[in-house]
Each structure stands twice: as C-alpha cells, then as structure tokens.
C-alpha cells in the first residue's frame, strides 16, 4: 500500500464533548397523478402509504450506522417525519436531534431516502407502464436543508 493511501475507518470522536445537534433533510418523489390521488385518498393496495413511509423513516434513522458503515451510533433524542402532497409529487422532510459527539445529517438523509423508497414501493403498481418500467417515477432533490450544533449550555 502506498504511503499516502488510507484505509477506510471511523473518525475518532472520543475527545469531542456531547452537544445538542439538529439536522433537517428533505427530498421528493415524482409520481403520476393517479398515484398521488391514491395516497391522498388512502386507496393504495398495500395500505396507508404515508404512515408506512413514516415508520420506515424512523427505522432508517435508527439503523443508519448499520446502513452506512462509517457512521457512529449516536443517541437519537428527537425525530420528526413530515410529508407534503403536491401536484405530481410527495415531499418528505425528516428532522433529527441528538445530544452527541457527531452530527445527525446522515440520519436525516437516510430517513428521507427510505421514506421515499417506501412511497415508491407502495404505489409502484400504479406507476408501471405497459413494459413494467417506471418512466415517470423519480426520487429527486434529496438534500440537507440545515444543520445546527449548540456549543454550550445545551439550550437553543
């Protein structure tokens, strides 16, 4: 191995003090209007799409270190999952808080991604074209909307 090559590894955060941390991520899935209407009316074959996607996001946030190998296990002290239904799309927003030694943006991003994948899974029968493909379905715009670290007194 060359001298300048590094093996993958976790960052040592032992010496960092635990502080309040918060991150919000968002993303959307573009769907056919029939799928959006099925979600809105609660008529998807698999059941309540947004409740299932909310639970999936919560599990994904908690399982982020298992899914992203170099993420630390951190104490999740708060978690919000919200959805907005618009014309031709569903937007997911996940906010994660922690009193920890490292940020929570990966947890928020993972929650959004998994929520949107669950939406897709639950309406895919409506999204398929005659060849069984999904030409109009797209997960897009997954991003961190903001993050915050409180450096003293654990207050806002």
Rosetta blueprint (number, residue, H / E / L):
1 X L
2 X L
3 X L
4 X L
5 X L
6 X L
7 X L
8 X L
9 X L
10 X L
11 X L
12 X L
13 X L
14 X L
15 X L
16 X L
17 X L
18 X L
19 X E
20 X E
21 X E
22 X E
23 X E
24 X E
25 X E
26 X E
27 X E
28 X E
29 X E
30 X E
31 X L
32 X L
33 X H
34 X H
35 X H
36 X H
37 X H
38 X H
39 X H
40 X H
41 X H
42 X L
43 X L
44 X L
45 X L
46 X L
47 X L
48 X L
49 X H
50 X H
51 X H
52 X H
53 X H
54 X H
55 X H
56 X H
57 X H
58 X H
59 X H
60 X H
61 X H
62 X H
63 X L
64 X H
65 X H
66 X H
67 X H
68 X L
69 X L
70 X L
71 X L
72 X L
73 X L
74 X L
75 X L
76 X E
77 X E
78 X E
79 X E
80 X E
81 X E
82 X E
83 X E
84 X E
85 X E
86 X E
87 X L
88 X L
89 X E
90 X E
91 X E
92 X E
93 X E
94 X E
95 X E
96 X E
97 X E
98 X E
99 X E
100 X E
101 X L
102 X L
103 X L
104 X L
105 X H
106 X H
107 X H
108 X H
109 X H
110 X H
111 X H
112 X H
113 X H
114 X H
115 X H
116 X H
117 X H
118 X H
119 X H
120 X H
121 X H
122 X H
123 X H
124 X H
125 X H
126 X H
127 X H
128 X L
129 X L
130 X L
131 X L
132 X L
133 X L
134 X L
135 X L
136 X L
137 X L
138 X E
139 X E
140 X E
141 X E
142 X E
143 X E
144 X E
145 X E
146 X E
147 X E
148 X E
149 X E
150 X L
151 X L
152 X L
153 X L
154 X L
155 X L
156 X L
